[in-house]
Amino acid sequence: MKIGLVRHFKVKRGYPEKRFVTQKELFQWLDEYEASDIEVGETSLGSIEWKRCFASDLPRAAKTAETIYDGNIIKMKELREVQIYPLFKRDIKLPFLLYPILIRMAWLLKHKSQLERKADVEKRVKAILDDILSQSDENILIVSHGALMMFMRKELLKRGFKGPKMKTPENGKLYVFEK
């Protein structure tokens, strides 16, 4: 049995033009990113016959799945990216690139602002894989998001699958895990 993980194609919405943004502007940009179209690319699915395909229901992942897979695609809210939440009560202006670092630190340190904890994400990934794997023992393709894929990789390895390392999954690249 093989599980293929693919990160959605690159999103067209670039970074904000301003170097310094308020938290409100950051989350406005995130909303635009969520709704943005993708730059359709090429994904080699190898010579593997993928029998089923699951995808995040967010547009960038769903459209990627529709582009690379010809069959029926099961779209799941559970395959969405790890959710982030505002850090500050006030609208502080900071360098755009500092926000991801601060949010990641807040998430890892279990700051009360981050409502979806690491343990919650791990639990969600276990439940997703339990559900998907209980439906079939055929080759399965999953189109999702970078951070969630790293959690899926870790869980697949725990379940006896073997597969590649991935620091930050590349957009549109297939990562195959086999048992």
C-alpha positions as CSV (number, residue, x, y, z in Angstrom):
1,M,0.0,0.0,0.0
2,K,1.2,3.5,-0.9
3,I,0.2,6.9,0.4
4,G,1.1,9.9,-1.7
5,L,1.2,13.3,-0.1
6,V,1.1,16.4,-2.3
7,R,1.2,20.0,-1.2
8,H,-1.0,22.3,-3.1
9,F,0.4,24.3,-6.0
10,K,2.0,27.7,-5.4
11,V,-0.5,30.4,-4.5
12,K,-0.7,33.5,-6.8
13,R,-1.2,35.9,-3.9
14,G,2.3,37.2,-3.1
15,Y,3.6,38.7,0.2
16,P,2.2,42.2,1.2
17,E,3.9,45.1,-0.4
18,K,4.6,46.8,2.9
19,R,7.5,45.4,5.0
20,F,5.8,46.5,8.3
21,V,2.1,45.4,8.8
22,T,-0.4,45.5,11.6
23,Q,-1.8,42.3,12.9
24,K,-5.1,43.3,11.2
25,E,-3.3,43.7,7.9
26,L,-1.6,40.3,8.4
27,F,-4.9,38.5,8.8
28,Q,-6.4,40.4,5.9
29,W,-3.5,39.2,3.8
30,L,-4.1,35.6,5.2
31,D,-7.8,35.8,4.1
32,E,-6.6,36.9,0.6
33,Y,-4.1,34.0,0.5
34,E,-6.8,31.6,1.5
35,A,-9.0,32.8,-1.4
36,S,-6.2,33.2,-3.9
37,D,-5.9,31.2,-7.1
38,I,-3.0,28.9,-7.7
39,E,-0.2,28.8,-10.3
40,V,-1.0,25.5,-12.0
41,G,2.1,23.4,-12.3
42,E,3.1,19.9,-13.1
43,T,3.1,17.0,-10.7
44,S,4.5,13.6,-11.6
45,L,2.5,10.9,-10.0
46,G,5.0,8.3,-11.2
47,S,3.8,5.0,-12.5
48,I,1.6,4.5,-9.4
49,E,-2.1,3.9,-10.0
50,W,-3.8,6.0,-7.3
51,K,-7.2,4.5,-6.5
52,R,-8.5,7.2,-4.2
53,C,-7.8,10.8,-3.7
54,F,-8.5,13.0,-0.6
55,A,-8.0,16.7,-0.5
56,S,-8.4,19.7,1.8
57,D,-11.6,21.6,1.0
58,L,-9.7,24.9,0.7
59,P,-9.6,26.1,-2.9
60,R,-5.8,25.9,-3.4
61,A,-5.7,22.2,-2.4
62,A,-9.0,21.2,-4.0
63,K,-8.0,22.8,-7.4
64,T,-4.5,21.2,-7.2
65,A,-6.2,17.8,-6.7
66,E,-8.6,18.4,-9.6
67,T,-5.6,19.3,-11.8
68,I,-3.5,16.2,-11.0
69,Y,-6.1,13.5,-10.3
70,D,-8.7,12.4,-12.8
71,G,-11.1,10.4,-10.5
72,N,-13.4,11.3,-7.7
73,I,-11.9,13.6,-5.0
74,I,-13.1,13.5,-1.5
75,K,-12.8,17.0,0.0
76,M,-12.3,17.1,3.7
77,K,-12.3,20.1,6.1
78,E,-10.0,18.0,8.4
79,L,-7.2,18.2,5.8
80,R,-7.0,22.0,6.2
81,E,-3.8,23.7,7.3
82,V,-3.0,24.3,11.0
83,Q,-5.1,27.2,12.1
84,I,-3.4,30.3,13.5
85,Y,-4.9,33.1,15.6
86,P,-4.1,36.7,16.5
87,L,-1.4,37.1,19.1
88,F,-2.0,40.6,20.4
89,K,-5.1,42.4,21.7
90,R,-3.7,45.7,20.2
91,D,-2.9,46.2,16.5
92,I,0.9,46.3,16.6
93,K,2.9,47.1,13.5
94,L,5.8,44.6,13.0
95,P,7.9,43.3,10.1
96,F,5.7,41.0,8.1
97,L,8.3,38.2,8.3
98,L,8.5,38.4,12.1
99,Y,4.8,37.4,12.5
100,P,5.2,33.8,11.3
101,I,8.1,33.4,13.8
102,L,6.2,34.8,16.7
103,I,3.1,32.8,15.9
104,R,5.1,29.6,15.6
105,M,6.8,30.3,18.9
106,A,3.4,31.1,20.5
107,W,2.1,27.8,19.1
108,L,5.0,25.7,20.3
109,L,4.9,27.4,23.8
110,K,1.1,26.7,24.0
111,H,0.3,30.4,24.3
112,K,-3.4,31.0,25.1
113,S,-3.9,32.9,21.9
114,Q,-3.4,29.8,19.8
115,L,-6.6,27.8,20.1
116,E,-5.5,24.8,18.0
117,R,-2.7,23.2,20.0
118,K,0.0,20.8,18.7
119,A,-1.7,17.9,20.5
120,D,-5.0,18.9,18.8
121,V,-3.3,18.8,15.4
122,E,-1.7,15.4,16.1
123,K,-5.1,14.1,17.3
124,R,-6.8,15.4,14.1
125,V,-4.1,13.8,11.9
126,K,-4.5,10.4,13.6
127,A,-8.3,10.6,13.1
128,I,-7.9,11.6,9.5
129,L,-5.5,8.7,8.7
130,D,-7.7,6.3,10.7
131,D,-10.7,7.3,8.6
132,I,-8.8,7.2,5.3
133,L,-7.0,4.0,5.9
134,S,-10.2,2.2,7.2
135,Q,-11.9,2.9,3.9
136,S,-9.3,1.2,1.7
137,D,-6.0,-0.6,1.5
138,E,-5.4,0.6,-2.0
139,N,-3.0,3.4,-3.1
140,I,-4.2,6.7,-1.7
141,L,-3.3,10.3,-2.8
142,I,-3.7,13.1,-0.3
143,V,-3.5,16.8,-1.4
144,S,-3.1,19.1,1.6
145,H,-0.9,21.8,3.1
146,G,2.7,22.1,4.2
147,A,2.5,22.0,8.0
148,L,-0.2,19.4,8.1
149,M,1.8,17.2,5.7
150,M,4.7,17.2,8.2
151,F,2.4,15.9,10.9
152,M,1.0,13.3,8.5
153,R,4.5,12.2,7.7
154,K,5.3,11.7,11.3
155,E,2.1,9.7,11.9
156,L,2.7,7.5,8.8
157,L,6.2,6.6,10.1
158,K,4.7,5.7,13.5
159,R,2.3,3.4,11.6
160,G,5.1,1.5,9.9
161,F,5.2,3.4,6.6
162,K,8.6,4.3,5.0
163,G,9.0,7.5,3.1
164,P,11.2,10.6,2.4
165,K,12.2,13.4,4.7
166,M,10.7,16.7,4.0
167,K,11.7,19.9,5.9
168,T,9.3,22.2,4.1
169,P,7.2,20.3,1.5
170,E,7.5,21.7,-2.0
171,N,4.4,22.9,-3.8
172,G,3.1,20.2,-6.2
173,K,5.7,17.6,-5.4
174,L,4.6,14.0,-4.7
175,Y,6.0,12.4,-1.5
176,V,5.4,8.6,-1.4
177,F,5.1,6.5,1.7
178,E,4.9,2.8,1.5
179,K,4.1,-0.1,3.8
